[in-house]
Amino acid sequence: MRRTKIIVTLGPSTDRPEVMEKLMQIGVDIFRINYSHQTQADHQKRIDAVRKFAASAGMEVAIMADLQGPRIRLRQFRDGQVMLERDAAFVLDAGLDEHAGDVTRVGVTYDQLPAEVQPGSSLLIDDGRVALRVQKVRGMEVHCEVVRGGELSGHKGINMPGSRLSLGALTAKDRSDLRHAAQAGVDYFAISFVRDVADVKEARRLVRAAGSEAGIISKFERAEVLDDADAIIEASDAIMIARGDLGVEIGDFCLPAVQKQLIGKARALDRAVITATQMMQSMIDHQVPLRAEVFDVANAVLDGTDAILLSAETSIGQFPDLVADTVVRICIETEKQRSIRVSDHRINQKFEDMDESIAMAAMYVANHLGAKVIAAITETGSTALWMSRISSGQPIFAFTRHVSTQRKVRLYRGVFPIAFALQEMKPHHIYRRVLDELESRHIAGKDDLIIITHGDLLGKQGGTNTLKLFRIGDPTFAVSMRPVAQD
């Protein structure tokens, strides 16, 4: 079973019903709604489509709302695009009309830009393809010299390496989009351009105020977050390594090492991690990936990422289902490596919580005793998350009655949800039902060793304190499972 999860960004290319059906068949785990583009009405249609097709397929998938954040962008050029020559003068004018840009100047969406740059500041446009150096600031105008020229069109993003924006991570637009997504019932919010822990806490407060229990994913896009990475990771439910803006901020040559470090940190701190941006960029227009892209995805899997995120490859690409299937195949082949089936996660650390200790113990038993399956009876999915931090070849099944938990665990590496409605019965009857479910799904069979974890108070959040081992077909086990009259 594929352990690494696949996240697909929805867009015009995925709107056709036959494409959505194929994506469900392929086994996409999470569908991303990019609030940087199009309208809330467009997003609502896609959210409704995901729920409809998932219900038809008899499965629960997660939906992520990715908020735009304080993205600084160029306004439009009068003739659509311009060619900037090296050493030419160019002005970013915060007071210029929306469509008045030309080869000498263009408007920007951030009115405070002139106040937050100074002579010598670097400005990178369109993922660094065009580079400017600030010469002087005059009123609403930022006068620049073109350091690296190139073709430039409207709506391109502007990065300011080494500068700290005063603008918070959540704009007025983001707050409106957040309320819409919360009402639509999304499972995760991705927060763009997080600066610090305060941004994460504010996002969580707003999500809860909107009536949602969705998880918070902090996007690592700014250089400054690396100085406080541990605290930001701990304040989040997951992180996303958004390599486009982060690469522009810290330099592409630094990015591979930082990516590996962040994946390691997230796993060590018991959080999920997503690797994103240009994973399969060539497949926007081609049916076969570059070998470098295959290596890129495989290396992220080897490093322990929970999920691979596809952006333009699926939202506007020509082959959205093909690219998703290609990533699935890369993940499956890479996961055959023994190096990612063993772990020394927290082997020398003391556990503070009983339920976390049970989760860790279950995985070590599974790895060393050769269990076929781990079944975690869970309310919130926390036990399954802790288990998934330990590299293993054994699948972890989160048995839960909550649809929200079934969707949320779709992000966790190696965790698969199973709907499981708890009833008033003795624990040994619960065990029998779990094993019957595994057998009926052909997940496990005769003589397979199964690990089951749960809390004494079944149906209560937290408190996992029980680990049981069963061998399917054991006659002793069959006797012990026989109902008695007083039950």
C-alpha positions as CSV (number, residue, x, y, z in Angstrom):
1,M,0.0,0.0,0.0
2,R,1.3,3.5,-0.9
3,R,2.2,5.3,2.3
4,T,3.2,8.7,1.0
5,K,0.1,10.9,0.4
6,I,-0.8,12.7,-2.8
7,I,-2.3,16.2,-2.8
8,V,-3.8,17.6,-6.0
9,T,-4.6,21.2,-6.7
10,L,-8.0,21.7,-8.3
11,G,-8.5,24.1,-11.3
12,P,-9.9,24.3,-14.8
13,S,-8.1,21.1,-15.8
14,T,-9.8,19.0,-13.1
15,D,-13.3,20.4,-13.6
16,R,-14.3,17.7,-16.1
17,P,-16.2,14.8,-14.3
18,E,-14.1,12.1,-16.0
19,V,-10.9,13.7,-14.6
20,M,-12.3,13.8,-11.1
21,E,-13.4,10.1,-11.4
22,K,-9.9,9.1,-12.4
23,L,-8.3,11.1,-9.6
24,M,-10.5,9.3,-7.1
25,Q,-9.6,5.9,-8.7
26,I,-5.9,6.7,-8.5
27,G,-6.3,7.4,-4.8
28,V,-5.7,11.1,-4.3
29,D,-5.7,11.8,-0.6
30,I,-6.3,15.5,-0.4
31,F,-7.6,18.1,-2.8
32,R,-6.2,21.6,-2.6
33,I,-8.4,24.7,-3.2
34,N,-6.1,27.7,-4.2
35,Y,-7.8,30.8,-3.0
36,S,-5.2,32.9,-4.8
37,H,-7.2,32.5,-8.0
38,Q,-10.8,32.7,-9.1
39,T,-13.9,33.4,-7.0
40,Q,-15.4,31.8,-3.9
41,A,-18.3,30.6,-6.1
42,D,-15.7,28.7,-8.2
43,H,-14.2,27.2,-5.1
44,Q,-17.6,26.1,-3.8
45,K,-18.3,24.2,-7.0
46,R,-15.1,22.3,-6.7
47,I,-15.6,21.5,-3.0
48,D,-19.1,20.2,-3.8
49,A,-17.6,18.2,-6.7
50,V,-15.0,16.6,-4.4
51,R,-17.6,15.6,-1.8
52,K,-19.9,14.2,-4.5
53,F,-17.3,12.1,-6.3
54,A,-15.8,10.9,-3.0
55,A,-19.3,9.8,-1.8
56,S,-19.8,7.9,-5.1
57,A,-16.4,6.2,-4.6
58,G,-17.3,5.3,-1.0
59,M,-14.4,7.0,0.5
60,E,-13.5,10.1,2.6
61,V,-10.9,12.5,1.2
62,A,-9.6,15.7,2.7
63,I,-9.9,19.2,1.3
64,M,-7.3,21.9,2.0
65,A,-8.1,25.6,1.6
66,D,-4.8,27.4,0.7
67,L,-5.2,31.1,1.6
68,Q,-3.4,33.7,-0.6
69,G,-1.7,35.6,2.2
70,P,-0.1,39.1,1.8
71,R,1.3,38.4,-1.6
72,I,2.8,41.5,-3.2
73,R,2.1,41.5,-6.9
74,L,2.6,43.7,-9.9
75,R,-0.4,45.3,-11.4
76,Q,-1.1,45.0,-15.2
77,F,0.9,46.3,-18.2
78,R,-0.9,48.3,-20.8
79,D,0.3,46.0,-23.6
80,G,0.2,42.8,-21.7
81,Q,4.0,42.4,-21.1
82,V,7.3,44.2,-21.4
83,M,11.0,43.2,-21.8
84,L,13.2,44.7,-19.2
85,E,16.9,45.2,-20.1
86,R,19.7,44.8,-17.7
87,D,20.9,48.2,-16.2
88,A,17.7,49.9,-17.3
89,A,15.8,52.1,-14.9
90,F,12.4,50.8,-13.7
91,V,9.9,52.2,-11.2
92,L,7.5,50.3,-9.0
93,D,4.7,52.9,-8.4
94,A,2.2,52.2,-5.7
95,G,0.0,55.0,-6.9
96,L,-0.2,53.9,-10.6
97,D,-3.5,52.9,-12.2
98,E,-4.2,49.2,-12.5
99,H,-3.5,48.8,-16.3
100,A,-1.1,51.7,-16.8
101,G,2.2,49.8,-16.7
102,D,4.8,50.1,-19.4
103,V,8.5,49.4,-19.9
104,T,9.5,52.2,-17.5
105,R,7.1,51.6,-14.6
106,V,4.3,49.5,-13.2
107,G,1.9,49.6,-10.3
108,V,2.1,47.3,-7.3
109,T,-0.7,45.9,-5.0
110,Y,1.0,46.8,-1.7
111,D,0.7,50.5,-0.8
112,Q,3.3,50.2,2.0
113,L,6.1,48.9,-0.3
114,P,7.8,52.4,-0.5
115,A,7.9,52.5,3.3
116,E,9.4,49.1,3.7
117,V,12.4,49.2,1.3
118,Q,15.5,51.4,1.2
119,P,18.3,52.0,-1.2
120,G,20.2,48.8,-1.8
121,S,17.3,46.5,-1.1
122,S,16.8,43.6,-3.5
123,L,13.5,42.9,-5.1
124,L,12.9,39.6,-7.0
125,I,10.0,39.3,-9.4
126,D,8.4,36.1,-10.9
127,D,10.3,33.6,-8.7
128,G,13.5,35.6,-9.2
129,R,13.5,35.5,-13.0
130,V,13.7,39.3,-12.9
131,A,15.8,41.1,-10.2
132,L,15.8,44.7,-9.2
133,R,18.0,46.8,-6.9
134,V,16.4,49.8,-5.2
135,Q,18.1,53.1,-6.0
136,K,15.9,55.5,-4.2
137,V,12.3,56.0,-2.8
138,R,10.3,59.1,-3.8
139,G,6.8,59.3,-2.4
140,M,4.9,56.3,-3.7
141,E,7.6,55.5,-6.2
142,V,10.4,52.9,-5.7
143,H,13.1,53.7,-8.3
144,C,15.1,50.6,-9.2
145,E,17.9,49.4,-11.5
146,V,17.4,46.2,-13.4
147,V,20.0,43.7,-12.2
148,R,18.6,40.7,-14.1
149,G,16.3,41.4,-17.0
150,G,13.7,39.4,-18.8
151,E,10.1,39.3,-20.0
152,L,7.6,40.5,-17.5
153,S,3.9,40.4,-17.4
154,G,1.3,41.5,-14.9
155,H,0.2,39.9,-11.7
156,K,3.7,38.4,-11.0
157,G,4.8,38.1,-7.4
158,I,7.4,40.2,-5.7
159,N,9.8,38.9,-3.0
160,M,11.9,41.0,-0.7
161,P,14.8,38.9,0.6
162,G,16.1,40.1,3.9
163,S,13.2,42.4,4.6
164,R,10.4,41.8,7.1
165,L,6.9,42.9,6.0
166,S,4.8,44.7,8.6
167,L,1.7,43.1,6.9
168,G,0.4,40.1,8.8
169,A,-0.1,36.6,7.3
170,L,-3.9,37.1,7.0
171,T,-5.3,39.9,4.9
172,A,-8.9,41.1,4.7
173,K,-9.3,38.8,1.6
174,D,-7.9,35.9,3.6
175,R,-10.3,36.4,6.4
176,S,-13.2,36.4,4.0
177,D,-12.0,33.3,2.3
178,L,-11.3,31.6,5.6
179,R,-15.0,32.1,6.6
180,H,-16.2,30.8,3.3
181,A,-13.9,27.7,3.5
182,A,-14.9,27.0,7.1
183,Q,-18.6,27.2,6.2
184,A,-17.9,24.8,3.3
185,G,-16.4,22.3,5.7
186,V,-12.7,22.1,4.6
187,D,-10.4,19.9,6.6
188,Y,-7.2,21.9,6.5
189,F,-6.2,25.6,6.2
190,A,-2.8,26.4,4.6
191,I,-1.6,29.7,5.9
192,S,0.7,31.6,3.4
193,F,3.7,33.7,4.3
194,V,3.7,32.9,8.0
195,R,6.1,35.1,9.9
196,D,6.0,33.7,13.4
197,V,4.1,31.7,16.0
198,A,1.7,34.7,16.5
199,D,0.5,34.3,12.9
200,V,-0.2,30.6,13.5
201,K,-2.1,31.3,16.7
202,E,-4.2,34.0,15.0
203,A,-5.1,31.7,12.2
204,R,-6.2,29.0,14.6
205,R,-8.3,31.6,16.5
206,L,-10.0,32.7,13.4
207,V,-10.7,29.2,12.2
208,R,-12.2,28.2,15.5
209,A,-14.3,31.5,15.6
210,A,-15.6,30.5,12.2
211,G,-16.9,27.2,13.7
212,S,-14.3,24.9,12.1
213,E,-12.0,22.3,13.7
214,A,-9.8,22.2,10.6
215,G,-6.1,21.7,11.0
216,I,-3.6,24.5,10.5
217,I,-0.8,24.1,8.0
218,S,2.0,26.7,8.2
219,K,3.6,27.4,4.8
220,F,7.4,27.9,5.1
221,E,8.0,30.6,2.4
222,R,9.9,33.4,4.2
223,A,13.6,33.2,5.3
224,E,12.8,34.6,8.7
225,V,10.7,31.6,9.7
226,L,13.8,29.4,9.7
227,D,15.1,31.2,12.8
228,D,12.0,30.0,14.8
229,A,11.2,26.9,12.9
230,D,10.7,24.6,15.9
231,A,8.2,26.9,17.6
232,I,6.2,27.4,14.4
233,I,6.1,23.7,13.7
234,E,4.9,22.9,17.2
235,A,2.2,25.6,16.9
236,S,0.9,24.0,13.7
237,D,-0.8,20.7,12.8
238,A,1.5,20.4,9.8
239,I,3.9,22.4,7.7
240,M,4.3,22.9,4.0
241,I,7.7,23.4,2.4
242,A,6.7,25.9,-0.3
243,R,9.9,25.7,-2.3
244,G,9.1,28.5,-4.8
245,D,9.0,31.5,-2.5
246,L,11.3,29.9,0.0
247,G,13.9,29.3,-2.7
248,V,13.7,32.9,-3.8
249,E,14.2,34.1,-0.3
250,I,17.1,31.9,0.8
251,G,18.6,30.9,-2.6
252,D,17.9,27.7,-4.6
253,F,21.4,26.4,-3.6
254,C,20.4,26.4,0.0
255,L,17.0,24.9,-0.5
256,P,17.8,21.1,-0.7
257,A,19.5,21.0,2.7
258,V,16.8,23.2,4.3
259,Q,14.1,20.9,2.9
260,K,15.7,17.9,4.5
261,Q,16.1,19.7,7.8
262,L,12.5,20.8,7.9
263,I,11.2,17.3,7.1
264,G,13.4,15.9,9.9
265,K,12.2,18.6,12.3
266,A,8.5,18.1,11.6
267,R,8.8,14.3,12.1
268,A,10.8,14.8,15.3
269,L,8.2,17.2,16.7
270,D,5.3,14.8,15.7
271,R,3.9,17.0,13.0
272,A,3.0,16.2,9.4
273,V,5.0,17.7,6.5
274,I,4.2,18.4,2.9
275,T,6.7,19.0,0.1
276,A,5.5,21.3,-2.6
277,T,6.2,23.4,-5.7
278,Q,7.4,22.3,-9.1
279,M,7.6,18.6,-8.2
280,M,6.5,17.6,-11.7
281,Q,6.6,20.9,-13.5
282,S,7.5,19.5,-16.9
283,M,4.3,17.4,-16.9
284,I,2.2,20.6,-17.3
285,D,2.7,20.1,-21.0
286,H,4.4,16.7,-21.3
287,Q,3.3,13.1,-20.6
288,V,6.6,11.9,-19.3
289,P,8.5,13.6,-16.4
290,L,12.1,14.6,-16.4
291,R,14.4,12.1,-14.6
292,A,15.4,14.9,-12.3
293,E,11.7,15.3,-11.3
294,V,11.5,11.6,-10.6
295,F,14.6,11.9,-8.3
296,D,13.1,15.0,-6.6
297,V,9.9,13.2,-5.6
298,A,11.8,10.0,-4.6
299,N,14.2,12.0,-2.4
300,A,11.4,13.7,-0.6
301,V,9.8,10.2,0.1
302,L,13.2,8.9,1.3
303,D,13.5,11.9,3.6
304,G,10.2,11.1,5.2
305,T,7.7,13.6,3.8
306,D,4.1,12.8,4.5
307,A,2.8,14.2,1.2
308,I,3.7,15.4,-2.2
309,L,1.7,18.4,-3.5
310,L,1.0,19.0,-7.1
311,S,0.1,22.6,-8.1
312,A,0.0,23.8,-11.7
313,E,0.7,20.3,-12.9
314,T,-2.9,19.4,-12.1
315,S,-4.8,22.7,-11.9
316,I,-3.9,24.0,-15.4
317,G,-1.8,21.2,-16.8
318,Q,-2.9,19.1,-19.8
319,F,-2.6,15.7,-18.0
320,P,-3.8,16.1,-14.4
321,D,-4.7,12.4,-13.9
322,L,-1.6,11.2,-15.6
323,V,0.8,13.3,-13.4
324,A,-1.0,12.1,-10.2
325,D,-0.6,8.5,-11.3
326,T,3.0,9.1,-12.1
327,V,3.7,10.4,-8.6
328,V,1.9,7.4,-7.2
329,R,4.1,5.0,-9.1
330,I,7.3,6.8,-8.0
331,C,6.2,6.7,-4.3
332,I,5.3,3.0,-4.5
333,E,8.7,2.1,-5.9
334,T,10.6,4.3,-3.6
335,E,8.9,3.0,-0.5
336,K,10.3,-0.5,-1.2
337,Q,13.6,0.7,0.1
338,R,14.5,-0.9,3.5
339,S,16.0,2.4,4.6
340,I,12.6,4.0,5.1
341,R,11.1,1.0,6.8
342,V,13.3,1.2,9.9
343,S,13.4,4.0,12.5
344,D,15.2,5.2,15.7
345,H,12.6,7.9,16.2
346,R,12.8,9.2,19.8
347,I,14.5,6.0,20.9
348,N,16.6,7.9,23.5
349,Q,13.9,10.3,24.6
350,K,11.4,10.1,27.5
351,F,7.7,10.1,26.7
352,E,5.5,12.4,28.6
353,D,2.0,11.1,27.6
354,M,0.6,7.6,28.1
355,D,-1.2,7.5,24.8
356,E,2.0,8.6,22.9
357,S,3.9,5.9,24.7
358,I,1.4,3.3,23.6
359,A,1.6,4.5,20.0
360,M,5.4,4.3,20.1
361,A,5.3,0.9,21.7
362,A,2.9,-0.4,19.1
363,M,5.2,0.6,16.2
364,Y,8.3,-0.9,17.8
365,V,6.4,-4.2,18.4
366,A,5.2,-4.1,14.9
367,N,8.6,-3.6,13.4
368,H,10.4,-6.2,15.6
369,L,7.7,-8.8,15.8
370,G,6.5,-8.7,12.2
371,A,2.9,-7.6,12.7
372,K,0.9,-7.4,9.5
373,V,-1.3,-4.5,10.5
374,I,-1.7,-1.9,13.2
375,A,-5.2,-0.8,14.1
376,A,-5.7,2.3,16.2
377,I,-9.2,2.9,17.5
378,T,-9.1,6.7,17.7
379,E,-11.3,9.8,18.1
380,T,-9.0,12.5,16.9
381,G,-6.4,10.6,15.0
382,S,-3.5,11.7,17.3
383,T,-2.5,8.1,18.1
384,A,-2.3,7.3,14.4
385,L,-0.2,10.5,13.8
386,W,2.3,9.5,16.5
387,M,2.5,6.0,15.1
388,S,3.2,7.4,11.6
389,R,6.3,9.2,12.8
390,I,8.1,5.9,13.1
391,S,9.2,4.5,9.7
392,S,7.7,1.1,9.1
393,G,6.4,-1.2,6.3
394,Q,3.2,-2.0,8.2
395,P,0.1,0.0,7.4
396,I,-1.7,1.9,10.2
397,F,-5.5,1.8,10.1
398,A,-7.3,4.6,12.0
399,F,-10.6,3.1,13.1
400,T,-12.8,6.1,13.9
401,R,-16.5,7.0,13.9
402,H,-15.8,10.7,13.0
403,V,-15.9,11.7,9.4
404,S,-13.7,14.7,10.2
405,T,-11.0,12.4,11.6
406,Q,-11.3,10.0,8.7
407,R,-10.5,12.9,6.4
408,K,-7.8,14.5,8.6
409,V,-5.7,11.3,8.8
410,R,-5.5,11.2,5.0
411,L,-2.5,13.5,5.4
412,Y,-0.5,11.2,7.7
413,R,2.1,9.0,6.1
414,G,1.2,5.3,6.2
415,V,-2.2,5.9,7.8
416,F,-5.5,4.8,6.3
417,P,-9.0,5.6,7.7
418,I,-11.7,3.1,8.3
419,A,-15.2,4.2,9.4
420,F,-16.0,2.4,12.6
421,A,-19.1,3.2,14.6
422,L,-18.6,2.3,18.2
423,Q,-21.5,0.7,20.0
424,E,-22.1,-0.3,23.6
425,M,-20.3,-3.5,23.8
426,K,-17.4,-5.2,25.7
427,P,-13.8,-4.6,24.4
428,H,-13.4,-8.2,23.2
429,H,-16.4,-7.6,20.9
430,I,-14.7,-4.5,19.6
431,Y,-11.6,-6.6,18.8
432,R,-13.7,-9.1,17.0
433,R,-15.3,-6.4,14.8
434,V,-11.9,-4.8,14.0
435,L,-10.5,-8.2,12.9
436,D,-13.6,-9.0,10.9
437,E,-13.3,-5.7,9.2
438,L,-9.6,-6.3,8.3
439,E,-10.4,-9.8,7.0
440,S,-13.4,-8.6,4.9
441,R,-11.3,-6.0,3.3
442,H,-8.6,-8.6,2.5
443,I,-6.1,-6.5,4.5
444,A,-5.2,-9.4,6.8
445,G,-5.8,-13.1,6.8
446,K,-5.2,-16.4,8.6
447,D,-2.1,-16.5,10.9
448,D,-1.5,-12.7,10.5
449,L,-0.4,-10.9,13.6
450,I,-2.5,-7.8,14.4
451,I,-1.9,-5.0,16.9
452,I,-4.9,-3.1,18.2
453,T,-4.7,0.0,20.4
454,H,-7.5,1.9,22.2
455,G,-8.4,3.6,25.5
456,D,-10.2,2.0,28.4
457,L,-13.1,4.5,27.8
458,L,-13.9,3.7,24.2
459,G,-15.4,6.8,22.5
460,K,-13.6,9.3,24.7
461,Q,-11.1,11.7,23.3
462,G,-7.5,11.0,24.4
463,G,-6.5,8.3,26.9
464,T,-5.2,5.5,24.6
465,N,-3.7,3.2,27.2
466,T,-4.2,-0.4,25.8
467,L,-2.2,-2.4,23.3
468,K,-3.4,-5.9,22.3
469,L,-1.9,-8.5,20.0
470,F,-4.0,-11.0,18.1
471,R,-3.2,-13.7,15.6
472,I,-6.1,-14.3,13.2
473,G,-7.2,-17.9,13.3
474,D,-5.8,-18.7,16.7
475,P,-8.3,-21.1,18.3
476,T,-7.5,-19.8,21.8
477,F,-8.4,-16.3,20.5
478,A,-11.7,-17.7,19.0
479,V,-12.8,-19.1,22.4
480,S,-11.9,-15.8,24.2
481,M,-14.1,-13.9,21.7
482,R,-17.2,-16.0,22.3
483,P,-20.0,-13.7,23.7
484,V,-21.2,-14.6,27.2
485,A,-24.9,-14.5,28.4
486,Q,-24.6,-11.4,30.6
487,D,-23.3,-9.4,27.6
